[in-house]
Amino acid sequence: MGMWRIDALAREAGELRARPSFRVASRAYVADRVLARLVGLLGTPDPTADEALILIPCRAVHGMGLRVRIAAAFVDRHGVVLKVVDPLPARGASCRGGYAVIEARSGVLGLVPGDRVWLTGDPLFPHAG
């Protein structure tokens, strides 16, 4: 593991879940500090299908410099998905009303607008299950 990987910079927050029983990622990390948000997934050349990064606060992301295609889901303060961009173009994307962005390897998020997400090991979003 490199010093710039998400598991080294961001805090682990348990599983990221949606809907009554849908596991989005078994290992979710929260980037709520400046350095962790700045680096994001740039230092993680090999995010696995069961990893996700939550950038907070955040309402715009880019894909420049990434070595793997990613998806981005924009969520509000309550964990409601507002917009999903998969794959994220290099120029990036934004979402009015977004409070956080969930990033993961392209093709694995499985979220749609209106879904509500929560973390099993962190009170970031209220439990919606």
N, C-alpha and C positions, 0 to 999 in steps of 0.2 A: 504494500500500500504506500502510495506517495503522500507527501505532506500536503498536497493540494487536492486530494480526493475528497469527495463530499463527506465520507465517514470520518475524516480527520478534521475538517473545518466546521461542519455543522453538527448540531446536537441530534442524537437519535431520539425519535419520538414514537416508536412502536410501529404497529401496522396502520396503513391508510386504508380505510374502508368506505364503502358507499352502499346505498340501497340497503335492504335488510341484511343481506349476507354476501355482498360482493367485496372481495379483497382486491384492492387496486395495487397495493405493494406490501410485501411482508416486512420491508425495512424502509421506513420513511425518515428523512432527515429534515430538520428545520434550519434554514439559513436566516437567522434574525439579527445577525451582527454584520457590520459593514464588510469585513473581509470575506466572510462566507457568501454574502450576496454578490459581491464583486466578482469572485471567482466562479460561483455557481457550478455548472457542470464542465467548465473549461478544463479543470484539472482532473477530470474523471474520463479518461479515454475509453473506458469499458464499462459503462453502467449496465448492470445486469437487469434482466426482465422483471425482477422483484424489488428493484430499488426506485425510490422517487425522492425528489428534492422539492421542498416547499420554500419558496422565497417570500419573505414577509417583512415589511410591507413591500408590495410590488404590483404594478399594473401594466408593465411593459417589459418585454424581453427580446433578445436577438439571438440569432444562431451563428453569428460570425465566429470563426475559429474553432468550432466544435468538430471533433473527429468522427462523430456518429450522429445520425439524424435523431432528433428528439421531438416529442410532442409537448404541448403546453396547454394546461387547463387553467383558466382564470376563474377565481372564486371570490365571493363576497365575504364579509365578516362572519357570516353564519355558516360558511362552508358550502353554500349553494353555487354550483357550477354555472357560470354565466356564458362562457365561450370556450370552445376547444379548437386548437389549431394543431393538426397532425398530418404531415410533418411541418415543423416550424421552419419557415423560410429564413435564409441568412439575414435578410433585412429586418426580420422580427415581426412582432405583433403586439398589440395593446388592447385594452378593454376598459371602457368607461365604467366606473363603479367597481372595478376590480380591487381587491384588498390583498390578495396573495396569488401566486402562480405556482402550480404544481408542474414540475418537469419530470419526464421519464423518457426512456428509450421509445422511439417512434413505434406505433402499433400495439403498445401494451396497456395504455391507460384504460381504455374501455369506458370512458366517461362521456356523458352527453349533457348538454345544457338542461338544468333543472335537477340533476342529481345532487344529493347532499353528501358531503364527505365529512369524516371525523377521524381522529387518531386514537388508537387504543391506549397509548402511553403518554398522552399530552393533552391538556385542556385547551389547545389552540382554537379548535372549533367545537361548538357544543355537540354532544352525542346526539346523533340523529337515527340510531338504529332501532 
